[in-house]
Amino acid sequence: MFQFYRLLYSSVLCLAAFAVTVAASSAEENQVKKIAQPRFTLYVDLGKAQDSSENFIVDLADHSVKLLEKNIQELSRVLGFELQHNVVLRFMSPQEFHKQTGAPEWTNAMYYNGEIIVPLDPKDQAKIKGLSTALRHELVHAFTADLSGSRCPAWLDEGLAQLLEGRTNPTLSSELRYLLKSGGPLPLNDLEAGFMTLDERMVPAAYAQSLFVARNLVQKKGFTAMRNYLKALSRGISAEQAFSLAFEIEQKDFERGLHVELARWSNSEAVLY
């Protein structure tokens, strides 16, 4: 969902090698392109801005397809799980994105209602360099939703997404240290339902702490235990019981130890990575 290095993309996608259908919105005369593949479907709301060159359009579409395939394969290997549904990726204007999702202004992409939705700024073509990171982050949410039956707590969902992005924003360390020194770590239960209701000033720290927690669990218990936890949630097992079954520790005891490790980390010179 949220990424500090969120990058926006172009407004038009088209590729002759794929089946493309075009529909018009009678209300706003917006043109929507659909690119269908066996494992994903890409929709692009073109809006009224159609000033991209044809070569750039083709290159971007080809790049998006390759990124999706590559990341799906890599995440399947890491998590030991194949996605059970077709991945829907939807690009739309920033205005339409916030209108349809109701997301706060700081949200630049999200996994919402089973779809990866990314707002596009057609004038900011240089941002294409971050497409791989953005797609990978949101794909992790698709995997955790499938694995957990959409019951993965937000602190783990966002922590795993950052962990598996492949790079970490350098500001995370300072945000987490400020949180720990000013008021202490956030209770995991307070981060279970998502970060959208948090004070905007707390959002970076919430993501930083989530990354620390996810990395801590993976380092200690591994991805097999993580997968078992998410699958237990999908079977309707309570979060507390699923945690103790998969990680062999009560969540309250894990969190107590986590606070000690966070305090030790905050007094060191270590960085989140």
Accessible surface in RSA format (square Angstrom, percent):
REM  Atomic radii and reference values for relative SASA: ProtOr
REM  Chains: A
REM  Algorithm: Lee & Richards
REM  Probe-radius: 1.40
REM  Slices: 20
REM RES _ NUM      All-atoms   Total-Side   Main-Chain    Non-polar    All polar
REM                ABS   REL    ABS   REL    ABS   REL    ABS   REL    ABS   REL
RES MET A   1    34.14  17.7  34.14  22.6   0.00   0.0  31.21  26.5   2.93   3.9
RES PHE A   2    21.77  10.9  20.18  12.5   1.58   4.1  20.27  12.3   1.50   4.3
RES GLN A   3     7.15   4.0   1.39   1.0   5.77  13.7   3.69   7.9   3.47   2.6
RES PHE A   4    58.97  29.5  25.25  15.6  33.72  87.7  28.95  17.6  30.01  85.9
RES TYR A   5    42.77  20.0  32.13  18.3  10.64  27.7  33.52  25.2   9.24  11.4
RES ARG A   6    19.25   8.1   2.67   1.4  16.58  39.5   3.63   5.0  15.63   9.5
RES LEU A   7    29.08  16.2  28.52  20.4   0.56   1.4  28.56  20.1   0.52   1.4
RES LEU A   8    34.01  18.9  34.01  24.3   0.00   0.0  34.01  23.9   0.00   0.0
RES TYR A   9     0.45   0.2   0.11   0.1   0.34   0.9   0.42   0.3   0.04   0.0
RES SER A  10     0.70   0.6   0.00   0.0   0.70   1.6   0.00   0.0   0.70   1.0
RES SER A  11     5.34   4.5   5.33   7.1   0.01   0.0   5.34  11.4   0.00   0.0
RES VAL A  12    10.12   6.7  10.12   9.2   0.00   0.0  10.12   8.8   0.00   0.0
RES LEU A  13     0.19   0.1   0.19   0.1   0.00   0.0   0.19   0.1   0.00   0.0
RES CYS A  14    43.81  33.1  43.81  48.9   0.00   0.0   5.93  15.0  37.89  40.9
RES LEU A  15    16.71   9.3  16.48  11.8   0.23   0.6  16.71  11.7   0.00   0.0
RES ALA A  16   106.27  97.7  69.03 106.5  37.24  84.7  79.98 112.6  26.29  69.6
RES ALA A  17    91.30  83.9  48.28  74.5  43.02  97.9  60.64  85.4  30.66  81.2
RES PHE A  18    35.71  17.9  23.80  14.7  11.91  31.0  27.21  16.5   8.50  24.3
RES ALA A  19    72.22  66.4  54.97  84.8  17.26  39.3  65.05  91.6   7.18  19.0
RES VAL A  20    44.12  29.0  14.32  13.0  29.80  71.8  14.32  12.4  29.80  80.8
RES THR A  21    83.15  59.1  77.35  78.4   5.79  13.8  73.07  98.1  10.08  15.2
RES VAL A  22    76.05  50.0  42.06  38.1  33.99  81.9  42.45  36.9  33.60  91.1
RES ALA A  23    63.53  58.4  56.74  87.6   6.79  15.5  63.09  88.9   0.44   1.2
RES ALA A  24    89.10  81.9  57.05  88.0  32.06  72.9  57.99  81.7  31.11  82.4
RES SER A  25    43.09  36.4  33.47  44.7   9.61  22.1  25.61  54.5  17.48  24.5
RES SER A  26   114.90  97.1  81.56 108.8  33.34  76.8  57.67 122.8  57.23  80.2
RES ALA A  27    93.02  85.5  53.21  82.1  39.81  90.6  64.06  90.2  28.96  76.7
RES GLU A  28    75.00  43.1  70.03  53.0   4.97  11.8  32.79  63.4  42.22  34.5
RES GLU A  29   136.52  78.4 120.52  91.2  16.00  38.1  38.79  75.0  97.73  79.8
RES ASN A  30    18.71  12.9  18.35  17.7   0.36   0.9   2.11   5.1  16.60  16.0
RES GLN A  31    47.69  26.7  47.51  34.7   0.18   0.4  11.40  24.3  36.29  27.5
RES VAL A  32    42.44  27.9  40.86  37.0   1.58   3.8  40.86  35.5   1.58   4.3
RES LYS A  33    27.22  13.3  27.14  16.7   0.07   0.2   9.84   8.9  17.38  18.5
RES LYS A  34    72.55  35.4  72.55  44.5   0.00   0.0  20.19  18.2  52.36  55.8
RES ILE A  35     0.16   0.1   0.16   0.1   0.00   0.0   0.16   0.1   0.00   0.0
RES ALA A  36    38.64  35.5  31.33  48.3   7.32  16.6  31.54  44.4   7.11  18.8
RES GLN A  37    47.11  26.3  35.37  25.9  11.74  28.0   4.82  10.3  42.29  32.1
RES PRO A  38   122.09  89.0  86.13  78.5  35.96 130.7  99.31  82.0  22.78 141.6
RES ARG A  39    82.07  34.5  77.98  39.7   4.09   9.7  50.90  69.6  31.17  18.9
RES PHE A  40     0.01   0.0   0.01   0.0   0.00   0.0   0.01   0.0   0.00   0.0
RES THR A  41    16.18  11.5  16.18  16.4   0.00   0.0   2.55   3.4  13.63  20.6
RES LEU A  42     0.03   0.0   0.03   0.0   0.00   0.0   0.03   0.0   0.00   0.0
RES TYR A  43    51.32  24.0  51.32  29.2   0.00   0.0  22.55  16.9  28.77  35.5
RES VAL A  44     0.13   0.1   0.13   0.1   0.00   0.0   0.13   0.1   0.00   0.0
RES ASP A  45    24.31  17.0  20.09  20.0   4.22  10.0   7.52  17.7  16.79  16.7
RES LEU A  46     5.08   2.8   1.29   0.9   3.79   9.5   1.37   1.0   3.72  10.0
RES GLY A  47    12.41  15.3   0.00   N/A  12.41  15.3  12.27  33.7   0.13   0.3
RES LYS A  48   167.10  81.5 131.21  80.5  35.89  85.5  79.12  71.2  87.99  93.7
RES ALA A  49    41.47  38.1  32.43  50.0   9.05  20.6  40.00  56.3   1.47   3.9
RES GLN A  50   104.55  58.5  71.81  52.5  32.74  78.0  20.84  44.4  83.72  63.5
RES ASP A  51   110.03  77.1  74.97  74.6  35.07  82.9  46.16 108.6  63.87  63.7
RES SER A  52    14.65  12.4   0.04   0.1  14.61  33.7   0.95   2.0  13.70  19.2
RES SER A  53    67.99  57.5  53.24  71.1  14.75  34.0  53.02 112.9  14.98  21.0
RES GLU A  54   134.63  77.3 126.41  95.6   8.22  19.6  42.74  82.7  91.89  75.0
RES ASN A  55   117.08  80.7 114.32 110.5   2.76   6.6  24.41  58.7  92.67  89.6
RES PHE A  56    47.00  23.5  43.63  27.0   3.36   8.8  46.47  28.2   0.53   1.5
RES ILE A  57    20.20  11.5  20.20  15.0   0.00   0.0  20.20  14.5   0.00   0.0
RES VAL A  58    54.24  35.7  54.24  49.1   0.00   0.0  54.24  47.1   0.00   0.0
RES ASP A  59    93.01  65.2  87.07  86.7   5.94  14.0  26.61  62.6  66.40  66.2
RES LEU A  60     4.21   2.3   0.45   0.3   3.75   9.4   3.95   2.8   0.26   0.7
RES ALA A  61     0.00   0.0   0.00   0.0   0.00   0.0   0.00   0.0   0.00   0.0
RES ASP A  62    47.72  33.4  47.72  47.5   0.00   0.0   7.99  18.8  39.73  39.6
RES HIS A  63    75.07  41.0  72.58  50.5   2.48   6.4  47.09  48.5  27.97  32.5
RES SER A  64     0.00   0.0   0.00   0.0   0.00   0.0   0.00   0.0   0.00   0.0
RES VAL A  65    13.94   9.2  13.94  12.6   0.00   0.0  13.94  12.1   0.00   0.0
RES LYS A  66   128.42  62.7 122.13  74.9   6.29  15.0  80.01  72.0  48.41  51.6
RES LEU A  67    14.72   8.2  14.29  10.2   0.43   1.1  14.67  10.3   0.05   0.1
RES LEU A  68     0.00   0.0   0.00   0.0   0.00   0.0   0.00   0.0   0.00   0.0
RES GLU A  69    44.46  25.5  44.46  33.6   0.00   0.0  29.23  56.5  15.23  12.4
RES LYS A  70   117.20  57.2 111.49  68.4   5.71  13.6  61.24  55.1  55.95  59.6
RES ASN A  71     2.56   1.8   2.56   2.5   0.00   0.0   0.00   0.0   2.56   2.5
RES ILE A  72     3.03   1.7   3.03   2.3   0.00   0.0   3.03   2.2   0.00   0.0
RES GLN A  73    85.92  48.0  82.08  60.0   3.85   9.2  19.76  42.1  66.16  50.2
RES GLU A  74    43.98  25.3  43.28  32.7   0.70   1.7  12.87  24.9  31.11  25.4
RES LEU A  75     0.00   0.0   0.00   0.0   0.00   0.0   0.00   0.0   0.00   0.0
RES SER A  76     9.48   8.0   5.48   7.3   4.00   9.2   5.73  12.2   3.75   5.3
RES ARG A  77   170.11  71.4 141.26  72.0  28.85  68.7  78.91 107.8  91.20  55.3
RES VAL A  78    55.43  36.5  38.93  35.2  16.49  39.7  46.33  40.3   9.10  24.7
RES LEU A  79     3.17   1.8   3.09   2.2   0.08   0.2   3.17   2.2   0.00   0.0
RES GLY A  80    45.68  56.3   0.00   N/A  45.68  56.3  26.71  73.3  18.97  42.5
RES PHE A  81    30.86  15.4  23.37  14.5   7.49  19.5  28.63  17.4   2.22   6.4
RES GLU A  82   104.31  59.9 100.97  76.4   3.33   7.9  54.78 106.0  49.52  40.4
RES LEU A  83    27.74  15.4   6.73   4.8  21.01  52.8   6.73   4.7  21.01  56.5
RES GLN A  84   130.17  72.8  94.30  68.9  35.87  85.4  43.96  93.6  86.21  65.4
RES HIS A  85    67.75  37.0  50.97  35.4  16.78  42.9  57.96  59.7   9.80  11.4
RES ASN A  86    58.50  40.3  43.73  42.3  14.78  35.6  36.21  87.1  22.30  21.5
RES VAL A  87     3.47   2.3   2.69   2.4   0.79   1.9   3.47   3.0   0.00   0.0
RES VAL A  88    30.67  20.2  29.93  27.1   0.74   1.8  29.93  26.0   0.74   2.0
RES LEU A  89     0.00   0.0   0.00   0.0   0.00   0.0   0.00   0.0   0.00   0.0
RES ARG A  90    58.30  24.5  58.30  29.7   0.00   0.0   9.18  12.5  49.12  29.8
RES PHE A  91     0.16   0.1   0.16   0.1   0.00   0.0   0.16   0.1   0.00   0.0
RES MET A  92     2.56   1.3   2.56   1.7   0.00   0.0   2.56   2.2   0.00   0.0
RES SER A  93    37.99  32.1  34.90  46.6   3.09   7.1  28.70  61.1   9.28  13.0
RES PRO A  94    36.13  26.3  36.05  32.9   0.07   0.3  36.13  29.8   0.00   0.0
RES GLN A  95   137.35  76.8 124.88  91.3  12.47  29.7  71.64 152.5  65.71  49.8
RES GLU A  96    30.53  17.5  29.83  22.6   0.70   1.7   4.29   8.3  26.24  21.4
RES PHE A  97     0.00   0.0   0.00   0.0   0.00   0.0   0.00   0.0   0.00   0.0
RES HIS A  98    35.72  19.5  29.12  20.2   6.60  16.9  21.13  21.8  14.59  17.0
RES LYS A  99   148.71  72.5 116.02  71.2  32.69  77.8  89.96  81.0  58.75  62.6
RES GLN A 100    95.21  53.2  69.44  50.7  25.77  61.4  26.97  57.4  68.24  51.8
RES THR A 101    16.87  12.0   0.16   0.2  16.71  39.8   1.01   1.4  15.86  24.0
RES GLY A 102    63.03  77.7   0.00   N/A  63.03  77.7  33.12  90.9  29.91  67.0
RES ALA A 103     7.51   6.9   0.00   0.0   7.51  17.1   0.09   0.1   7.42  19.7
RES PRO A 104    38.57  28.1  26.65  24.3  11.92  43.3  38.52  31.8   0.05   0.3
RES GLU A 105   134.46  77.2 119.62  90.5  14.84  35.3  66.02 127.7  68.44  55.9
RES TRP A 106    27.63  11.1  16.25   7.9  11.37  26.7  23.50  12.5   4.13   6.7
RES THR A 107     0.04   0.0   0.00   0.0   0.04   0.1   0.00   0.0   0.04   0.1
RES ASN A 108    46.77  32.3  46.70  45.1   0.07   0.2   1.12   2.7  45.65  44.1
RES ALA A 109     0.00   0.0   0.00   0.0   0.00   0.0   0.00   0.0   0.00   0.0
RES MET A 110     7.23   3.7   7.23   4.8   0.00   0.0   7.23   6.1   0.00   0.0
RES TYR A 111    39.07  18.2  25.20  14.3  13.87  36.1  21.09  15.8  17.99  22.2
RES TYR A 112    72.15  33.7  69.98  39.8   2.16   5.6  42.80  32.2  29.34  36.2
RES ASN A 113   128.25  88.4  86.84  83.9  41.41  99.7  34.08  82.0  94.16  91.0
RES GLY A 114    33.42  41.2   0.00   N/A  33.42  41.2  21.82  59.9  11.60  26.0
RES GLU A 115    39.34  22.6  39.24  29.7   0.10   0.2   7.16  13.8  32.18  26.3
RES ILE A 116     0.17   0.1   0.16   0.1   0.02   0.0   0.16   0.1   0.02   0.0
RES ILE A 117     6.68   3.8   6.68   5.0   0.00   0.0   6.68   4.8   0.00   0.0
RES VAL A 118     0.19   0.1   0.19   0.2   0.00   0.0   0.19   0.2   0.00   0.0
RES PRO A 119     3.16   2.3   3.16   2.9   0.00   0.0   3.16   2.6   0.00   0.0
RES LEU A 120     2.48   1.4   2.31   1.7   0.17   0.4   2.31   1.6   0.17   0.5
RES ASP A 121    44.79  31.4  44.27  44.1   0.51   1.2   4.59  10.8  40.20  40.1
RES PRO A 122    28.82  21.0  25.20  23.0   3.63  13.2  25.35  20.9   3.47  21.6
RES LYS A 123   188.28  91.9 153.07  93.9  35.21  83.8 102.82  92.5  85.46  91.0
RES ASP A 124    37.48  26.3  34.53  34.4   2.95   7.0   9.09  21.4  28.39  28.3
RES GLN A 125    71.88  40.2  67.68  49.5   4.20  10.0  19.50  41.5  52.38  39.7
RES ALA A 126    76.39  70.2  57.97  89.5  18.43  41.9  68.08  95.9   8.32  22.0
RES LYS A 127    73.27  35.7  71.98  44.2   1.29   3.1  23.43  21.1  49.85  53.1
RES ILE A 128    37.61  21.4  36.07  26.9   1.54   3.7  36.07  26.0   1.54   4.2
RES LYS A 129   183.44  89.5 148.91  91.4  34.53  82.2 100.56  90.5  82.89  88.3
RES GLY A 130     1.67   2.1   0.00   N/A   1.67   2.1   0.49   1.3   1.18   2.6
RES LEU A 131     0.01   0.0   0.01   0.0   0.00   0.0   0.01   0.0   0.00   0.0
RES SER A 132    43.99  37.2  43.17  57.6   0.82   1.9  23.26  49.5  20.73  29.0
RES THR A 133    15.86  11.3  14.36  14.6   1.50   3.6   2.54   3.4  13.33  20.1
RES ALA A 134     1.42   1.3   1.11   1.7   0.32   0.7   1.21   1.7   0.21   0.6
RES LEU A 135     0.09   0.1   0.08   0.1   0.01   0.0   0.09   0.1   0.00   0.0
RES ARG A 136    35.28  14.8  35.28  18.0   0.00   0.0   8.41  11.5  26.87  16.3
RES HIS A 137     0.00   0.0   0.00   0.0   0.00   0.0   0.00   0.0   0.00   0.0
RES GLU A 138     0.10   0.1   0.10   0.1   0.00   0.0   0.10   0.2   0.00   0.0
RES LEU A 139     0.00   0.0   0.00   0.0   0.00   0.0   0.00   0.0   0.00   0.0
RES VAL A 140     0.22   0.1   0.22   0.2   0.00   0.0   0.22   0.2   0.00   0.0
RES HIS A 141     4.69   2.6   3.92   2.7   0.77   2.0   3.58   3.7   1.10   1.3
RES ALA A 142     0.36   0.3   0.36   0.6   0.00   0.0   0.36   0.5   0.00   0.0
RES PHE A 143     0.00   0.0   0.00   0.0   0.00   0.0   0.00   0.0   0.00   0.0
RES THR A 144     0.63   0.5   0.63   0.6   0.00   0.0   0.17   0.2   0.47   0.7
RES ALA A 145    18.61  17.1  13.23  20.4   5.38  12.2  15.97  22.5   2.65   7.0
RES ASP A 146    37.89  26.5  16.71  16.6  21.18  50.1   4.78  11.2  33.12  33.0
RES LEU A 147     3.55   2.0   0.51   0.4   3.05   7.7   1.76   1.2   1.79   4.8
RES SER A 148     0.00   0.0   0.00   0.0   0.00   0.0   0.00   0.0   0.00   0.0
RES GLY A 149    45.34  55.9   0.00   N/A  45.34  55.9  27.91  76.6  17.43  39.0
RES SER A 150    92.96  78.6  60.58  80.8  32.38  74.6  38.47  81.9  54.49  76.3
RES ARG A 151    99.23  41.7  80.42  41.0  18.81  44.8  46.40  63.4  52.83  32.0
RES CYS A 152    19.92  15.1   2.77   3.1  17.16  40.3   2.77   7.0  17.16  18.5
RES PRO A 153     8.08   5.9   5.84   5.3   2.24   8.1   8.08   6.7   0.00   0.0
RES ALA A 154    14.85  13.7  10.77  16.6   4.08   9.3  14.42  20.3   0.43   1.1
RES TRP A 155     2.80   1.1   2.80   1.4   0.00   0.0   0.70   0.4   2.09   3.4
RES LEU A 156     0.06   0.0   0.06   0.0   0.00   0.0   0.06   0.0   0.00   0.0
RES ASP A 157    29.09  20.4  29.09  29.0   0.00   0.0   0.67   1.6  28.42  28.3
RES GLU A 158     7.35   4.2   7.35   5.6   0.00   0.0   2.67   5.2   4.68   3.8
RES GLY A 159     0.00   0.0   0.00   N/A   0.00   0.0   0.00   0.0   0.00   0.0
RES LEU A 160     0.00   0.0   0.00   0.0   0.00   0.0   0.00   0.0   0.00   0.0
RES ALA A 161     0.00   0.0   0.00   0.0   0.00   0.0   0.00   0.0   0.00   0.0
RES GLN A 162    13.37   7.5  10.94   8.0   2.42   5.8   7.94  16.9   5.43   4.1
RES LEU A 163    30.41  16.9  13.45   9.6  16.96  42.6  13.98   9.8  16.43  44.2
RES LEU A 164    17.16   9.6  13.62   9.7   3.54   8.9  16.42  11.5   0.74   2.0
RES GLU A 165     9.60   5.5   0.72   0.5   8.88  21.1   0.00   0.0   9.60   7.8
RES GLY A 166    70.68  87.2   0.00   N/A  70.68  87.2  37.60 103.2  33.07  74.1
RES ARG A 167   118.45  49.7 106.54  54.3  11.90  28.3  58.06  79.3  60.39  36.6
RES THR A 168    36.50  26.0  11.21  11.4  25.29  60.3   6.78   9.1  29.73  44.9
RES ASN A 169    18.81  13.0  16.87  16.3   1.94   4.7   1.22   2.9  17.59  17.0
RES PRO A 170   118.33  86.2  90.73  82.7  27.61 100.4 103.31  85.3  15.02  93.3
RES THR A 171    65.10  46.3  62.25  63.1   2.85   6.8  62.32  83.7   2.78   4.2
RES LEU A 172     3.08   1.7   3.08   2.2   0.00   0.0   3.08   2.2   0.00   0.0
RES SER A 173    10.58   8.9  10.42  13.9   0.16   0.4   8.30  17.7   2.28   3.2
RES SER A 174    70.82  59.8  59.73  79.7  11.09  25.5  52.72 112.3  18.10  25.4
RES GLU A 175    54.63  31.4  53.20  40.2   1.44   3.4   3.56   6.9  51.08  41.7
RES LEU A 176     0.00   0.0   0.00   0.0   0.00   0.0   0.00   0.0   0.00   0.0
RES ARG A 177    43.49  18.3  43.44  22.1   0.05   0.1  29.50  40.3  13.99   8.5
RES TYR A 178   162.98  76.1 156.91  89.3   6.07  15.8 117.45  88.3  45.53  56.1
RES LEU A 179     9.20   5.1   7.91   5.7   1.30   3.3   9.20   6.5   0.00   0.0
RES LEU A 180    23.27  13.0   6.55   4.7  16.72  42.0   6.73   4.7  16.54  44.5
RES LYS A 181   133.72  65.2  94.56  58.0  39.16  93.2  80.96  72.9  52.76  56.2
RES SER A 182    73.89  62.4  31.75  42.4  42.14  97.1  32.03  68.2  41.86  58.6
RES GLY A 183    69.78  86.1   0.00   N/A  69.78  86.1  36.66 100.6  33.12  74.2
RES GLY A 184    19.15  23.6   0.00   N/A  19.15  23.6  14.74  40.4   4.41   9.9
RES PRO A 185    35.00  25.5  22.00  20.1  13.00  47.3  22.00  18.2  13.00  80.8
RES LEU A 186    27.50  15.3  27.27  19.5   0.23   0.6  27.33  19.2   0.17   0.5
RES PRO A 187    64.43  47.0  64.23  58.6   0.20   0.7  64.43  53.2   0.01   0.0
RES LEU A 188     0.37   0.2   0.34   0.2   0.02   0.1   0.36   0.2   0.01   0.0
RES ASN A 189   102.07  70.4  85.68  82.8  16.39  39.5  23.11  55.6  78.96  76.3
RES ASP A 190    94.26  66.0  71.02  70.7  23.24  54.9  22.28  52.4  71.98  71.8
RES LEU A 191     0.58   0.3   0.58   0.4   0.00   0.0   0.58   0.4   0.00   0.0
RES GLU A 192    78.98  45.3  72.38  54.8   6.60  15.7  16.98  32.8  62.00  50.6
RES ALA A 193   109.97 101.1  67.42 104.0  42.55  96.8  77.45 109.1  32.52  86.2
RES GLY A 194    23.18  28.6   0.00   N/A  23.18  28.6  17.99  49.4   5.19  11.6
RES PHE A 195     4.81   2.4   1.08   0.7   3.72   9.7   1.08   0.7   3.72  10.7
RES MET A 196    65.65  34.0  48.34  32.0  17.31  41.2  24.04  20.4  41.61  55.1
RES THR A 197   135.09  96.1 100.34 101.7  34.74  82.8  84.74 113.8  50.35  76.1
RES LEU A 198    42.98  23.9  30.99  22.2  11.99  30.1  33.32  23.4   9.66  26.0
RES ASP A 199    67.99  47.6  49.09  48.9  18.90  44.7  32.71  77.0  35.28  35.2
RES GLU A 200   110.94  63.7 102.41  77.5   8.53  20.3  32.72  63.3  78.22  63.9
RES ARG A 201   197.40  82.9 174.77  89.1  22.63  53.9  84.92 116.1 112.48  68.2
RES MET A 202    61.55  31.9  61.55  40.7   0.00   0.0  29.73  25.3  31.81  42.1
RES VAL A 203     1.69   1.1   1.69   1.5   0.00   0.0   1.69   1.5   0.00   0.0
RES PRO A 204    25.38  18.5  25.38  23.1   0.00   0.0  25.38  21.0   0.00   0.0
RES ALA A 205     5.48   5.0   5.48   8.5   0.00   0.0   5.48   7.7   0.00   0.0
RES ALA A 206     0.00   0.0   0.00   0.0   0.00   0.0   0.00   0.0   0.00   0.0
RES TYR A 207     1.05   0.5   1.05   0.6   0.00   0.0   0.71   0.5   0.35   0.4
RES ALA A 208     0.00   0.0   0.00   0.0   0.00   0.0   0.00   0.0   0.00   0.0
RES GLN A 209     1.06   0.6   1.06   0.8   0.00   0.0   0.11   0.2   0.95   0.7
RES SER A 210     0.49   0.4   0.00   0.0   0.49   1.1   0.49   1.0   0.00   0.0
RES LEU A 211     0.35   0.2   0.35   0.3   0.00   0.0   0.35   0.2   0.00   0.0
RES PHE A 212    24.83  12.4  22.70  14.1   2.12   5.5  23.42  14.2   1.41   4.0
RES VAL A 213     0.04   0.0   0.04   0.0   0.00   0.0   0.04   0.0   0.00   0.0
RES ALA A 214     0.00   0.0   0.00   0.0   0.00   0.0   0.00   0.0   0.00   0.0
RES ARG A 215    37.84  15.9  37.84  19.3   0.00   0.0  13.91  19.0  23.93  14.5
RES ASN A 216    10.74   7.4   8.07   7.8   2.67   6.4   3.44   8.3   7.30   7.1
RES LEU A 217     1.53   0.9   1.52   1.1   0.01   0.0   1.52   1.1   0.01   0.0
RES VAL A 218    24.17  15.9  19.40  17.6   4.76  11.5  19.40  16.9   4.76  12.9
RES GLN A 219   120.12  67.2  81.45  59.5  38.67  92.1  41.52  88.4  78.61  59.6
RES LYS A 220   114.47  55.8  79.74  48.9  34.73  82.7  66.12  59.5  48.35  51.5
RES LYS A 221    77.51  37.8  53.53  32.8  23.98  57.1  26.65  24.0  50.86  54.2
RES GLY A 222    25.59  31.6   0.00   N/A  25.59  31.6  24.40  67.0   1.19   2.7
RES PHE A 223    51.15  25.6  45.90  28.4   5.24  13.6  45.90  27.8   5.24  15.0
RES THR A 224    79.99  56.9  78.25  79.3   1.75   4.2  47.53  63.8  32.46  49.1
RES ALA A 225    11.64  10.7   9.64  14.9   2.00   4.5  11.00  15.5   0.64   1.7
RES MET A 226     0.30   0.2   0.30   0.2   0.00   0.0   0.30   0.3   0.00   0.0
RES ARG A 227    47.47  19.9  45.91  23.4   1.55   3.7   2.01   2.7  45.46  27.6
RES ASN A 228    71.74  49.5  67.28  65.0   4.46  10.7  15.70  37.8  56.05  54.2
RES TYR A 229     0.69   0.3   0.69   0.4   0.00   0.0   0.00   0.0   0.69   0.8
RES LEU A 230     0.38   0.2   0.38   0.3   0.00   0.0   0.38   0.3   0.00   0.0
RES LYS A 231    78.68  38.4  78.68  48.3   0.00   0.0  35.31  31.8  43.37  46.2
RES ALA A 232     3.18   2.9   3.18   4.9   0.00   0.0   3.18   4.5   0.00   0.0
RES LEU A 233     0.89   0.5   0.89   0.6   0.00   0.0   0.89   0.6   0.00   0.0
RES SER A 234    55.45  46.9  24.80  33.1  30.65  70.6  12.59  26.8  42.85  60.0
RES ARG A 235   160.69  67.5 122.81  62.6  37.88  90.2  70.64  96.5  90.05  54.6
RES GLY A 236    56.61  69.8   0.00   N/A  56.61  69.8  28.52  78.3  28.09  62.9
RES ILE A 237    37.05  21.1  31.10  23.2   5.96  14.4  36.99  26.6   0.07   0.2
RES SER A 238    52.94  44.7  44.18  59.0   8.76  20.2  41.18  87.7  11.76  16.5
RES ALA A 239    22.55  20.7  20.25  31.3   2.30   5.2  20.25  28.5   2.30   6.1
RES GLU A 240   105.71  60.7 105.09  79.5   0.62   1.5  53.92 104.3  51.79  42.3
RES GLN A 241    96.67  54.1  90.75  66.3   5.92  14.1  24.77  52.7  71.90  54.5
RES ALA A 242     0.00   0.0   0.00   0.0   0.00   0.0   0.00   0.0   0.00   0.0
RES PHE A 243     0.00   0.0   0.00   0.0   0.00   0.0   0.00   0.0   0.00   0.0
RES SER A 244    28.24  23.9  20.92  27.9   7.32  16.9  10.04  21.4  18.20  25.5
RES LEU A 245   105.39  58.7  82.02  58.7  23.37  58.8  85.21  59.8  20.18  54.3
RES ALA A 246    15.79  14.5   1.07   1.7  14.72  33.5   5.59   7.9  10.21  27.0
RES PHE A 247     0.15   0.1   0.05   0.0   0.10   0.3   0.15   0.1   0.00   0.0
RES GLU A 248   145.65  83.6 113.65  86.0  31.99  76.2  41.33  79.9 104.32  85.2
RES ILE A 249    61.80  35.2  52.46  39.1   9.34  22.5  61.15  44.0   0.66   1.8
RES GLU A 250    81.52  46.8  79.82  60.4   1.71   4.1  24.01  46.4  57.51  47.0
RES GLN A 251    22.35  12.5  20.49  15.0   1.86   4.4   6.88  14.6  15.47  11.7
RES LYS A 252   140.99  68.8 129.97  79.7  11.02  26.2  77.54  69.8  63.45  67.6
RES ASP A 253    54.84  38.4  47.60  47.4   7.23  17.1  15.03  35.4  39.80  39.7
RES PHE A 254    11.38   5.7   8.50   5.3   2.88   7.5  10.45   6.3   0.93   2.7
RES GLU A 255    27.03  15.5  27.03  20.4   0.00   0.0   9.32  18.0  17.71  14.5
RES ARG A 256   144.44  60.6 138.83  70.8   5.61  13.4  70.47  96.3  73.98  44.8
RES GLY A 257    31.68  39.1   0.00   N/A  31.68  39.1  30.23  82.9   1.45   3.2
RES LEU A 258     2.32   1.3   0.68   0.5   1.63   4.1   1.34   0.9   0.97   2.6
RES HIS A 259    69.94  38.2  65.23  45.3   4.71  12.1  45.26  46.7  24.68  28.7
RES VAL A 260    84.86  55.8  80.21  72.6   4.65  11.2  84.01  73.0   0.84   2.3
RES GLU A 261    42.84  24.6  40.31  30.5   2.54   6.0  14.58  28.2  28.26  23.1
RES LEU A 262     0.37   0.2   0.37   0.3   0.00   0.0   0.37   0.3   0.00   0.0
RES ALA A 263    51.51  47.4  47.31  73.0   4.20   9.6  51.08  71.9   0.43   1.1
RES ARG A 264   149.48  62.8 140.10  71.4   9.38  22.3  72.84  99.5  76.64  46.5
RES TRP A 265    24.78   9.9  19.62   9.5   5.16  12.1  22.24  11.9   2.54   4.1
RES SER A 266     9.77   8.3   6.57   8.8   3.19   7.4   0.00   0.0   9.77  13.7
RES ASN A 267   118.41  81.7  81.19  78.5  37.22  89.6  30.31  73.0  88.10  85.2
RES SER A 268    48.93  41.4  32.31  43.1  16.63  38.3  39.82  84.8   9.11  12.8
RES GLU A 269   170.62  98.0 144.36 109.2  26.26  62.5  63.56 122.9 107.07  87.4
RES ALA A 270    48.59  44.7  35.31  54.5  13.27  30.2  46.40  65.3   2.18   5.8
RES VAL A 271    93.96  61.8  87.35  79.1   6.61  15.9  87.35  75.9   6.61  17.9
RES LEU A 272    15.90   8.9   5.10   3.6  10.80  27.2   5.99   4.2   9.91  26.7
RES TYR A 273   136.49  63.7 128.62  73.2   7.87  20.5 110.34  82.9  26.16  32.2
END  Absolute sums over single chains surface
CHAIN  1 A    12564.7       9932.6       2632.0       6736.1       5828.6
END  Absolute sums over all chains
TOTAL         12564.7       9932.6       2632.0       6736.1       5828.6
